[in-house]
Amino acid sequence: MDIGTVLAIVSGVGPLAKSVGETVGVEVIKEVTKDGYRTFKDGIGKVFGSRGTKAIVRLEEQPESAEAKQVLTAMIGDLREPSDADERQLESLFRDLRRLVNDDLVARRAVEAARIRLDVESSGHVTIEGVRGATSIDVKSRSSGNFDFRDVDMKGGQDGGN
């Protein structure tokens, strides 16, 4: 199971699949995709118990949280070679969900949303420029020189100022 794809789906589709009629713009994620997501989420709960369910819910509620991603990664990251029937079933549910997401344009957009997170430490100046299509940018910078962030074109957003 590709943990990067799991994290992208949970943080992208999860918050949108929680209720009927959630939209991205004016488009709605297909019910079959939401059902597939809920089935996968239930499978996580079956294999990992309440800690699995809590990890999914936390990432749904805080899709940008590195800690929430880390908890889920630690939990399911070792399932590359499923060892029992429950794990094999979870792998199958994940493959089904990935297919549903790929066939659902709105869900695919939610998963592919460009999110950038940088943690920069420098003994000099830091310049970041030419960023295109991001939906979220989170930068932590520790530098002894100037920090310059320019030529940024966010995807579908409004000018938020400084």
N, C-alpha and C positions, 0 to 999 in steps of 0.2 A: 504494500500500500504506500503510495507516494505521499509522505507527510505534508509536503508543500502544497499539494493539490487539496488535501483534506483541510488544511488551515485556510486556504483561499476560499473553499466552498463554505466552510462554517462561518468565516468572518464576512463573506460576501453575500451568500444566499441565506444563511441562517437567520439573520435579523429580518429579512424580507419574507421568509417562509413561515414566520411565527403566527401570522394571522391571514385569514382569507382576504383577498383583494388588495394586498400590499402592492404598491406600484413603484416603478422607476420611471420618472417623468409621468407620462400618461399611459404607459404600458404595464400590464400585469404579468407577474410570473405565473406560468401555467400551473393548474392544480396538480397535475400529475408530477411535476417537479417538486412541488411542496410536499406531496405525499411521499415521494421518494426520499426527500430530505428527512421527514419525520420518521420514516422507517429506518433510515441509517442511524439517526439519533437514538432511536429505541434500541437498535443493535449495539450501539456503544454502551448504553445502560445495561444491557443484558450481559455483555462481556466483562465490563469493568464495574458494574454496580453503581451505587449512588455517586461515587467519586467521578465516574465517567460522565454521568448526566450533569453533575455540577460543573465539570470542566467545559462541557459544550455550552451550557447556559451562560457561563461567565464570558466565554469568547463571543457569544451572540450579543451579550450586553456591552462588551468592551472590545469590539473587533480590532482596535488598534493596540491593545495591551500586549506588550512583549511578554509579560509574566503569564497572562492567560494562554498565549500561544505556547509558551515554554511548558506549562503544565500538561496541555494536551499532547504536545510533541513527546514529552517524557513517557506519557501513558501509552500512546499507540505507535510511537516511532519504532518499536522493536517488532512490529508485526509483519516484517518483510516476508518471513516464512511462517505462515500461520501453522500452529502446532496442534490445535484441536478443532472440533467441529464448529464451535461457536466462533472462533477466529476465522475459519474458512467462510462461514456464513457472513460475517462482517465484511470480509474482503469482497464477497459476491455483492452484498448490498452497496458497497462503495463503487464497484464497477457499474452497477445499475444507475446509481446516482450520477456518476460522472457522465454516462451516456445521456441521461435526462437533461443535465445541465448543458451539455454540448448541443442538444437539439432545441434548447429553449433560449432564444436570442436575448431576452431580458435577463434571465438568470446568468447567462454567459457574460453579459456586460457587467453585472454585479461582481462576478468573480474576477474579471479582468481589469476592474477599476485600478488605475495606476496609483499605488500608495507608495510614497517614498519616506523612508526613515533613515536618517544619517546621524551618526555619533562621531564627530570629528575632534581630534586632538592634534594641535600643531604648535610648533615652536616659532612659527612665522605667520604669514598672512594666509587667509583662507578665501578662495573665490569659488563660487558655484554659479554657473551660468548655463543658459541654453536648455532649461528644463521645459519639456512639452508634454501636455496631456495628463498631467498628474491630477488626481482628485483630492489628495491629501499629502501634505508635506510636513514632516516633523524633523526639525534639525536641532541637535544639541552640539554646541561648538565651544571648545576651550582652546583659545589661541592667544599668543602673546602679541599678535599683530591685528590688523584689520580683518573684519569679516565682511565680504562683499557677496551679495546674493542678487543676481540680476538676470534679465531676459528670461522671465518665467511666464509661461502661458498655460494656465490651469485649464483643465478640461471642463467645459460647461459651467464654469462658475462665474460669479459676479465679482467685480473688483471689490476686494475686502479691505483695501487700504494697507496700512503698514502692520 
